[in-house]
Amino acid sequence: MNFKLLIIVFFLSFSVLAQERKQTDTITIEINSKTKTIYVLGGIASVMTKEDLAFAKKYNLKFYDFGCLAPVNFEFYEAKNNLVFEFLNDNYGEIWQKDIKPNVMGFEKWNKL
């Protein structure tokens, strides 16, 4: 009986590791693409403003607004945003930080590091 349980635990842990690697690969692929995506939490109404659209155009980005339904894997999208923030710092210095809205997923936490 314990042997069956051990096998089940082994296969479950293997599948979790495979999913984590796939997510990391997805983040790397996305950061290497020409257009980067910044994920934001919206609400019932869209949170995108004219300033956000100008920011996206200036830095060749696009915004993805989740609306009022927050993603289940919040940390995954924060990690994606962190890579985009690093990309912006590497390519534009810190000037972009004053133009981005502070409520973008993970920006305040990233900015404190």
SEKEVO-897834 format. One record per atom (N, C-alpha, C, O): residue number from 1; chain; x, y, z; residue in three letters. Coordinates in nm, 2 decimals. Layout:
// SEKEVO-897834
 num chaine      X      Y      Z residu
 NUM      A      X      Y      Z    ALA
...
END
This chain:
// SEKEVO-897834
 num chaine      X      Y      Z residu
   1      A   0.08  -0.12   0.00    MET
   1      A   0.00   0.00   0.00    MET
   1      A   0.09   0.13   0.00    MET
   1      A   0.06   0.22  -0.08    MET
   2      A   0.19   0.13   0.08    ASN
   2      A   0.28   0.25   0.09    ASN
   2      A   0.36   0.26  -0.04    ASN
   2      A   0.39   0.37  -0.08    ASN
   3      A   0.38   0.15  -0.11    PHE
   3      A   0.46   0.16  -0.23    PHE
   3      A   0.37   0.23  -0.34    PHE
   3      A   0.43   0.31  -0.42    PHE
   4      A   0.24   0.21  -0.34    LYS
   4      A   0.15   0.27  -0.44    LYS
   4      A   0.15   0.42  -0.41    LYS
   4      A   0.15   0.51  -0.50    LYS
   5      A   0.14   0.46  -0.28    LEU
   5      A   0.14   0.60  -0.24    LEU
   5      A   0.27   0.67  -0.28    LEU
   5      A   0.27   0.78  -0.33    LEU
   6      A   0.38   0.60  -0.26    LEU
   6      A   0.51   0.66  -0.30    LEU
   6      A   0.52   0.68  -0.45    LEU
   6      A   0.57   0.79  -0.49    LEU
   7      A   0.47   0.59  -0.53    ILE
   7      A   0.47   0.61  -0.68    ILE
   7      A   0.38   0.73  -0.72    ILE
   7      A   0.42   0.81  -0.80    ILE
   8      A   0.27   0.74  -0.66    ILE
   8      A   0.18   0.85  -0.69    ILE
   8      A   0.24   0.98  -0.65    ILE
   8      A   0.24   1.08  -0.73    ILE
   9      A   0.30   0.99  -0.54    VAL
   9      A   0.37   1.12  -0.50    VAL
   9      A   0.49   1.15  -0.59    VAL
   9      A   0.51   1.26  -0.63    VAL
  10      A   0.56   1.05  -0.63    PHE
  10      A   0.67   1.07  -0.72    PHE
  10      A   0.62   1.13  -0.86    PHE
  10      A   0.68   1.23  -0.90    PHE
  11      A   0.52   1.07  -0.91    PHE
  11      A   0.47   1.12  -1.04    PHE
  11      A   0.41   1.26  -1.03    PHE
  11      A   0.42   1.34  -1.12    PHE
  12      A   0.34   1.29  -0.92    LEU
  12      A   0.28   1.42  -0.90    LEU
  12      A   0.39   1.53  -0.89    LEU
  12      A   0.38   1.64  -0.94    LEU
  13      A   0.50   1.50  -0.81    SER
  13      A   0.61   1.59  -0.80    SER
  13      A   0.68   1.61  -0.93    SER
  13      A   0.73   1.72  -0.96    SER
  14      A   0.69   1.51  -1.01    PHE
  14      A   0.75   1.52  -1.14    PHE
  14      A   0.67   1.61  -1.24    PHE
  14      A   0.73   1.70  -1.31    PHE
  15      A   0.54   1.60  -1.23    SER
  15      A   0.45   1.69  -1.32    SER
  15      A   0.46   1.83  -1.27    SER
  15      A   0.46   1.92  -1.35    SER
  16      A   0.47   1.86  -1.14    VAL
  16      A   0.48   2.00  -1.09    VAL
  16      A   0.61   2.06  -1.14    VAL
  16      A   0.61   2.18  -1.18    VAL
  17      A   0.72   1.99  -1.13    LEU
  17      A   0.85   2.04  -1.18    LEU
  17      A   0.84   2.07  -1.33    LEU
  17      A   0.90   2.17  -1.38    LEU
  18      A   0.78   1.98  -1.41    ALA
  18      A   0.76   2.01  -1.55    ALA
  18      A   0.68   2.13  -1.58    ALA
  18      A   0.72   2.21  -1.67    ALA
  19      A   0.58   2.16  -1.50    GLN
  19      A   0.50   2.28  -1.52    GLN
  19      A   0.58   2.40  -1.49    GLN
  19      A   0.57   2.50  -1.56    GLN
  20      A   0.66   2.40  -1.38    GLU
  20      A   0.74   2.51  -1.35    GLU
  20      A   0.84   2.55  -1.46    GLU
  20      A   0.86   2.66  -1.49    GLU
  21      A   0.90   2.44  -1.51    ARG
  21      A   1.00   2.47  -1.62    ARG
  21      A   0.93   2.53  -1.74    ARG
  21      A   0.98   2.62  -1.81    ARG
  22      A   0.81   2.48  -1.77    LYS
  22      A   0.74   2.53  -1.89    LYS
  22      A   0.71   2.68  -1.87    LYS
  22      A   0.72   2.75  -1.96    LYS
  23      A   0.67   2.72  -1.75    GLN
  23      A   0.64   2.86  -1.72    GLN
  23      A   0.76   2.94  -1.74    GLN
  23      A   0.75   3.05  -1.80    GLN
  24      A   0.87   2.90  -1.69    THR
  24      A   1.00   2.97  -1.71    THR
  24      A   1.04   2.99  -1.85    THR
  24      A   1.08   3.09  -1.90    THR
  25      A   1.02   2.88  -1.93    ASP
  25      A   1.05   2.89  -2.07    ASP
  25      A   0.95   2.99  -2.14    ASP
  25      A   1.00   3.06  -2.23    ASP
  26      A   0.83   2.99  -2.10    THR
  26      A   0.73   3.08  -2.16    THR
  26      A   0.77   3.22  -2.13    THR
  26      A   0.76   3.31  -2.22    THR
  27      A   0.82   3.25  -2.01    ILE
  27      A   0.86   3.39  -1.98    ILE
  27      A   0.98   3.43  -2.06    ILE
  27      A   0.99   3.54  -2.11    ILE
  28      A   1.08   3.34  -2.08    THR
  28      A   1.20   3.37  -2.15    THR
  28      A   1.16   3.39  -2.30    THR
  28      A   1.21   3.49  -2.36    THR
  29      A   1.07   3.31  -2.36    ILE
  29      A   1.03   3.33  -2.49    ILE
  29      A   0.96   3.47  -2.51    ILE
  29      A   0.99   3.54  -2.61    ILE
  30      A   0.88   3.50  -2.42    GLU
  30      A   0.80   3.63  -2.43    GLU
  30      A   0.90   3.75  -2.42    GLU
  30      A   0.88   3.84  -2.49    GLU
  31      A   1.00   3.74  -2.33    ILE
  31      A   1.09   3.86  -2.31    ILE
  31      A   1.17   3.87  -2.44    ILE
  31      A   1.22   3.98  -2.47    ILE
  32      A   1.20   3.77  -2.51    ASN
  32      A   1.27   3.77  -2.64    ASN
  32      A   1.19   3.82  -2.76    ASN
  32      A   1.25   3.84  -2.86    ASN
  33      A   1.06   3.82  -2.74    SER
  33      A   0.98   3.87  -2.85    SER
  33      A   0.99   4.02  -2.88    SER
  33      A   1.04   4.09  -2.79    SER
  34      A   0.95   4.06  -2.99    LYS
  34      A   0.96   4.20  -3.03    LYS
  34      A   0.87   4.29  -2.94    LYS
  34      A   0.91   4.40  -2.90    LYS
  35      A   0.75   4.25  -2.92    THR
  35      A   0.66   4.33  -2.84    THR
  35      A   0.64   4.26  -2.70    THR
  35      A   0.60   4.14  -2.69    THR
  36      A   0.67   4.33  -2.60    LYS
  36      A   0.66   4.28  -2.46    LYS
  36      A   0.52   4.31  -2.41    LYS
  36      A   0.45   4.41  -2.45    LYS
  37      A   0.47   4.23  -2.31    THR
  37      A   0.34   4.25  -2.26    THR
  37      A   0.35   4.28  -2.11    THR
  37      A   0.43   4.21  -2.03    THR
  38      A   0.28   4.39  -2.06    ILE
  38      A   0.27   4.42  -1.92    ILE
  38      A   0.13   4.38  -1.88    ILE
  38      A   0.03   4.43  -1.94    ILE
  39      A   0.12   4.31  -1.77    TYR
  39      A  -0.01   4.26  -1.72    TYR
  39      A  -0.06   4.35  -1.61    TYR
  39      A   0.02   4.39  -1.52    TYR
  40      A  -0.19   4.39  -1.62    VAL
  40      A  -0.25   4.48  -1.52    VAL
  40      A  -0.38   4.42  -1.47    VAL
  40      A  -0.45   4.35  -1.55    VAL
  41      A  -0.41   4.45  -1.35    LEU
  41      A  -0.54   4.41  -1.29    LEU
  41      A  -0.64   4.53  -1.31    LEU
  41      A  -0.61   4.64  -1.26    LEU
  42      A  -0.74   4.50  -1.37    GLY
  42      A  -0.84   4.61  -1.40    GLY
  42      A  -0.96   4.60  -1.30    GLY
  42      A  -0.94   4.56  -1.18    GLY
  43      A  -1.07   4.63  -1.35    GLY
  43      A  -1.19   4.62  -1.27    GLY
  43      A  -1.31   4.60  -1.36    GLY
  43      A  -1.29   4.55  -1.47    GLY
  44      A  -1.42   4.64  -1.32    ILE
  44      A  -1.54   4.63  -1.41    ILE
  44      A  -1.52   4.72  -1.53    ILE
  44      A  -1.55   4.68  -1.64    ILE
  45      A  -1.47   4.84  -1.51    ALA
  45      A  -1.43   4.93  -1.62    ALA
  45      A  -1.28   4.92  -1.65    ALA
  45      A  -1.20   4.88  -1.57    ALA
  46      A  -1.25   4.94  -1.78    SER
  46      A  -1.11   4.94  -1.82    SER
  46      A  -1.02   5.04  -1.74    SER
  46      A  -1.07   5.15  -1.72    SER
  47      A  -0.90   5.00  -1.71    VAL
  47      A  -0.81   5.09  -1.64    VAL
  47      A  -0.71   5.16  -1.73    VAL
  47      A  -0.62   5.23  -1.69    VAL
  48      A  -0.72   5.13  -1.86    MET
  48      A  -0.62   5.19  -1.96    MET
  48      A  -0.66   5.33  -1.98    MET
  48      A  -0.78   5.37  -2.01    MET
  49      A  -0.56   5.42  -1.98    THR
  49      A  -0.58   5.56  -2.01    THR
  49      A  -0.50   5.60  -2.13    THR
  49      A  -0.42   5.52  -2.19    THR
  50      A  -0.52   5.72  -2.18    LYS
  50      A  -0.44   5.77  -2.29    LYS
  50      A  -0.29   5.77  -2.26    LYS
  50      A  -0.21   5.74  -2.35    LYS
  51      A  -0.26   5.80  -2.14    GLU
  51      A  -0.12   5.80  -2.10    GLU
  51      A  -0.06   5.66  -2.11    GLU
  51      A   0.06   5.64  -2.15    GLU
  52      A  -0.14   5.56  -2.07    ASP
  52      A  -0.09   5.42  -2.08    ASP
  52      A  -0.07   5.38  -2.22    ASP
  52      A   0.03   5.31  -2.26    ASP
  53      A  -0.15   5.42  -2.31    LEU
  53      A  -0.14   5.39  -2.45    LEU
  53      A  -0.02   5.46  -2.51    LEU
  53      A   0.05   5.41  -2.60    LEU
  54      A   0.01   5.58  -2.47    ALA
  54      A   0.13   5.66  -2.51    ALA
  54      A   0.25   5.59  -2.46    ALA
  54      A   0.35   5.58  -2.53    ALA
  55      A   0.25   5.54  -2.33    PHE
  55      A   0.36   5.47  -2.28    PHE
  55      A   0.39   5.34  -2.36    PHE
  55      A   0.51   5.31  -2.39    PHE
  56      A   0.29   5.27  -2.39    ALA
  56      A   0.30   5.14  -2.46    ALA
  56      A   0.36   5.17  -2.60    ALA
  56      A   0.44   5.09  -2.65    ALA
  57      A   0.32   5.28  -2.66    LYS
  57      A   0.37   5.31  -2.80    LYS
  57      A   0.52   5.35  -2.79    LYS
  57      A   0.60   5.31  -2.87    LYS
  58      A   0.55   5.43  -2.69    LYS
  58      A   0.68   5.49  -2.68    LYS
  58      A   0.78   5.38  -2.65    LYS
  58      A   0.90   5.38  -2.70    LYS
  59      A   0.75   5.28  -2.57    TYR
  59      A   0.84   5.17  -2.53    TYR
  59      A   0.81   5.04  -2.61    TYR
  59      A   0.87   4.93  -2.57    TYR
  60      A   0.73   5.04  -2.71    ASN
  60      A   0.70   4.92  -2.79    ASN
  60      A   0.65   4.81  -2.70    ASN
  60      A   0.70   4.70  -2.71    ASN
  61      A   0.55   4.84  -2.62    LEU
  61      A   0.49   4.74  -2.53    LEU
  61      A   0.34   4.73  -2.56    LEU
  61      A   0.28   4.80  -2.64    LEU
  62      A   0.28   4.63  -2.50    LYS
  62      A   0.13   4.62  -2.50    LYS
  62      A   0.09   4.59  -2.36    LYS
  62      A   0.16   4.52  -2.28    LYS
  63      A  -0.03   4.63  -2.32    PHE
  63      A  -0.09   4.60  -2.19    PHE
  63      A  -0.19   4.50  -2.21    PHE
  63      A  -0.27   4.50  -2.30    PHE
  64      A  -0.20   4.41  -2.11    TYR
  64      A  -0.31   4.31  -2.10    TYR
  64      A  -0.38   4.33  -1.97    TYR
  64      A  -0.32   4.32  -1.86    TYR
  65      A  -0.51   4.37  -1.98    ASP
  65      A  -0.59   4.40  -1.87    ASP
  65      A  -0.67   4.28  -1.84    ASP
  65      A  -0.75   4.23  -1.92    ASP
  66      A  -0.66   4.22  -1.72    PHE
  66      A  -0.73   4.10  -1.68    PHE
  66      A  -0.88   4.14  -1.64    PHE
  66      A  -0.96   4.05  -1.63    PHE
  67      A  -0.91   4.26  -1.63    GLY
  67      A  -1.04   4.30  -1.60    GLY
  67      A  -1.07   4.27  -1.45    GLY
  67      A  -0.98   4.28  -1.37    GLY
  68      A  -1.19   4.23  -1.42    CYS
  68      A  -1.23   4.21  -1.28    CYS
  68      A  -1.19   4.07  -1.23    CYS
  68      A  -1.22   4.04  -1.12    CYS
  69      A  -1.14   3.99  -1.32    LEU
  69      A  -1.11   3.85  -1.28    LEU
  69      A  -0.96   3.84  -1.27    LEU
  69      A  -0.89   3.83  -1.37    LEU
  70      A  -0.91   3.83  -1.15    ALA
  70      A  -0.76   3.82  -1.13    ALA
  70      A  -0.72   3.68  -1.17    ALA
  70      A  -0.79   3.58  -1.15    ALA
  71      A  -0.60   3.67  -1.22    PRO
  71      A  -0.55   3.54  -1.26    PRO
  71      A  -0.52   3.45  -1.14    PRO
  71      A  -0.49   3.50  -1.03    PRO
  72      A  -0.53   3.32  -1.15    VAL
  72      A  -0.51   3.23  -1.04    VAL
  72      A  -0.36   3.23  -1.01    VAL
  72      A  -0.32   3.23  -0.89    VAL
  73      A  -0.27   3.23  -1.11    ASN
  73      A  -0.13   3.23  -1.08    ASN
  73      A  -0.07   3.37  -1.09    ASN
  73      A   0.01   3.40  -1.18    ASN
  74      A  -0.11   3.45  -1.00    PHE
  74      A  -0.07   3.59  -0.99    PHE
  74      A   0.08   3.61  -0.99    PHE
  74      A   0.13   3.69  -1.06    PHE
  75      A   0.15   3.52  -0.92    GLU
  75      A   0.30   3.53  -0.91    GLU
  75      A   0.37   3.51  -1.05    GLU
  75      A   0.47   3.57  -1.08    GLU
  76      A   0.31   3.43  -1.13    PHE
  76      A   0.36   3.40  -1.26    PHE
  76      A   0.36   3.53  -1.35    PHE
  76      A   0.45   3.56  -1.41    PHE
  77      A   0.25   3.60  -1.34    TYR
  77      A   0.24   3.73  -1.42    TYR
  77      A   0.32   3.84  -1.36    TYR
  77      A   0.37   3.92  -1.43    TYR
  78      A   0.34   3.84  -1.23    GLU
  78      A   0.43   3.93  -1.17    GLU
  78      A   0.57   3.91  -1.21    GLU
  78      A   0.65   4.00  -1.24    GLU
  79      A   0.61   3.78  -1.22    ALA
  79      A   0.74   3.74  -1.27    ALA
  79      A   0.76   3.79  -1.42    ALA
  79      A   0.87   3.83  -1.45    ALA
  80      A   0.66   3.77  -1.50    LYS
  80      A   0.67   3.82  -1.64    LYS
  80      A   0.69   3.97  -1.64    LYS
  80      A   0.77   4.02  -1.72    LYS
  81      A   0.61   4.04  -1.56    ASN
  81      A   0.62   4.18  -1.56    ASN
  81      A   0.76   4.22  -1.51    ASN
  81      A   0.82   4.32  -1.56    ASN
  82      A   0.82   4.15  -1.41    ASN
  82      A   0.95   4.18  -1.36    ASN
  82      A   1.06   4.18  -1.47    ASN
  82      A   1.15   4.26  -1.47    ASN
  83      A   1.04   4.08  -1.56    LEU
  83      A   1.14   4.07  -1.67    LEU
  83      A   1.12   4.18  -1.76    LEU
  83      A   1.22   4.23  -1.82    LEU
  84      A   1.00   4.23  -1.79    VAL
  84      A   0.98   4.34  -1.87    VAL
  84      A   1.04   4.47  -1.81    VAL
  84      A   1.10   4.55  -1.88    VAL
  85      A   1.02   4.48  -1.68    PHE
  85      A   1.08   4.60  -1.61    PHE
  85      A   1.23   4.60  -1.62    PHE
  85      A   1.29   4.70  -1.64    PHE
  86      A   1.29   4.48  -1.60    GLU
  86      A   1.44   4.47  -1.62    GLU
  86      A   1.48   4.51  -1.76    GLU
  86      A   1.58   4.58  -1.78    GLU
  87      A   1.40   4.46  -1.86    PHE
  87      A   1.43   4.49  -2.00    PHE
  87      A   1.42   4.64  -2.02    PHE
  87      A   1.51   4.70  -2.09    PHE
  88      A   1.32   4.71  -1.97    LEU
  88      A   1.31   4.85  -1.98    LEU
  88      A   1.42   4.93  -1.91    LEU
  88      A   1.47   5.02  -1.97    LEU
  89      A   1.46   4.88  -1.80    ASN
  89      A   1.58   4.94  -1.73    ASN
  89      A   1.70   4.93  -1.81    ASN
  89      A   1.78   5.02  -1.83    ASN
  90      A   1.73   4.81  -1.87    ASP
  90      A   1.85   4.78  -1.95    ASP
  90      A   1.85   4.87  -2.07    ASP
  90      A   1.96   4.91  -2.12    ASP
  91      A   1.73   4.89  -2.13    ASN
  91      A   1.73   4.96  -2.26    ASN
  91      A   1.70   5.11  -2.25    ASN
  91      A   1.74   5.19  -2.34    ASN
  92      A   1.63   5.15  -2.15    TYR
  92      A   1.59   5.29  -2.14    TYR
  92      A   1.64   5.36  -2.01    TYR
  92      A   1.61   5.48  -1.99    TYR
  93      A   1.71   5.29  -1.93    GLY
  93      A   1.75   5.35  -1.80    GLY
  93      A   1.63   5.35  -1.71    GLY
  93      A   1.54   5.27  -1.72    GLY
  94      A   1.63   5.45  -1.62    GLU
  94      A   1.52   5.46  -1.52    GLU
  94      A   1.41   5.56  -1.56    GLU
  94      A   1.32   5.57  -1.48    GLU
  95      A   1.43   5.62  -1.67    ILE
  95      A   1.33   5.73  -1.71    ILE
  95      A   1.19   5.68  -1.73    ILE
  95      A   1.10   5.75  -1.70    ILE
  96      A   1.17   5.55  -1.77    TRP
  96      A   1.04   5.50  -1.79    TRP
  96      A   0.96   5.48  -1.66    TRP
  96      A   0.84   5.48  -1.67    TRP
  97      A   1.03   5.47  -1.55    GLN
  97      A   0.97   5.44  -1.42    GLN
  97      A   0.87   5.55  -1.38    GLN
  97      A   0.77   5.52  -1.31    GLN
  98      A   0.90   5.67  -1.42    LYS
  98      A   0.81   5.78  -1.38    LYS
  98      A   0.69   5.79  -1.46    LYS
  98      A   0.59   5.86  -1.43    LYS
  99      A   0.69   5.72  -1.58    ASP
  99      A   0.58   5.73  -1.67    ASP
  99      A   0.48   5.61  -1.65    ASP
  99      A   0.36   5.62  -1.69    ASP
 100      A   0.52   5.50  -1.59    ILE
 100      A   0.44   5.39  -1.58    ILE
 100      A   0.35   5.41  -1.46    ILE
 100      A   0.39   5.47  -1.36    ILE
 101      A   0.23   5.36  -1.46    LYS
 101      A   0.14   5.37  -1.35    LYS
 101      A   0.18   5.28  -1.24    LYS
 101      A   0.22   5.16  -1.27    LYS
 102      A   0.18   5.32  -1.11    PRO
 102      A   0.24   5.24  -1.01    PRO
 102      A   0.15   5.11  -0.97    PRO
 102      A   0.20   5.03  -0.90    PRO
 103      A   0.03   5.10  -1.02    ASN
 103      A  -0.05   4.99  -0.98    ASN
 103      A  -0.04   4.87  -1.08    ASN
 103      A  -0.12   4.78  -1.08    ASN
 104      A   0.06   4.87  -1.17    VAL
 104      A   0.09   4.76  -1.26    VAL
 104      A   0.13   4.64  -1.17    VAL
 104      A   0.20   4.66  -1.07    VAL
 105      A   0.09   4.52  -1.21    MET
 105      A   0.12   4.40  -1.12    MET
 105      A   0.26   4.39  -1.10    MET
 105      A   0.35   4.37  -1.19    MET
 106      A   0.30   4.40  -0.97    GLY
 106      A   0.44   4.37  -0.92    GLY
 106      A   0.53   4.49  -0.93    GLY
 106      A   0.65   4.47  -0.89    GLY
 107      A   0.49   4.60  -0.98    PHE
 107      A   0.58   4.71  -1.00    PHE
 107      A   0.63   4.77  -0.87    PHE
 107      A   0.75   4.79  -0.85    PHE
 108      A   0.54   4.79  -0.78    GLU
 108      A   0.58   4.85  -0.65    GLU
 108      A   0.68   4.76  -0.58    GLU
 108      A   0.78   4.80  -0.52    GLU
 109      A   0.65   4.63  -0.58    LYS
 109      A   0.74   4.53  -0.52    LYS
 109      A   0.88   4.53  -0.59    LYS
 109      A   0.98   4.52  -0.52    LYS
 110      A   0.88   4.53  -0.72    TRP
 110      A   1.00   4.53  -0.80    TRP
 110      A   1.08   4.66  -0.77    TRP
 110      A   1.20   4.65  -0.76    TRP
 111      A   1.01   4.77  -0.77    ASN
 111      A   1.08   4.90  -0.75    ASN
 111      A   1.15   4.91  -0.62    ASN
 111      A   1.24   4.99  -0.60    ASN
 112      A   1.10   4.84  -0.52    LYS
 112      A   1.16   4.84  -0.38    LYS
 112      A   1.29   4.76  -0.37    LYS
 112      A   1.37   4.78  -0.28    LYS
 113      A   1.31   4.67  -0.47    LEU
 113      A   1.43   4.59  -0.46    LEU
 113      A   1.56   4.66  -0.49    LEU
 113      A   1.66   4.60  -0.49    LEU
END
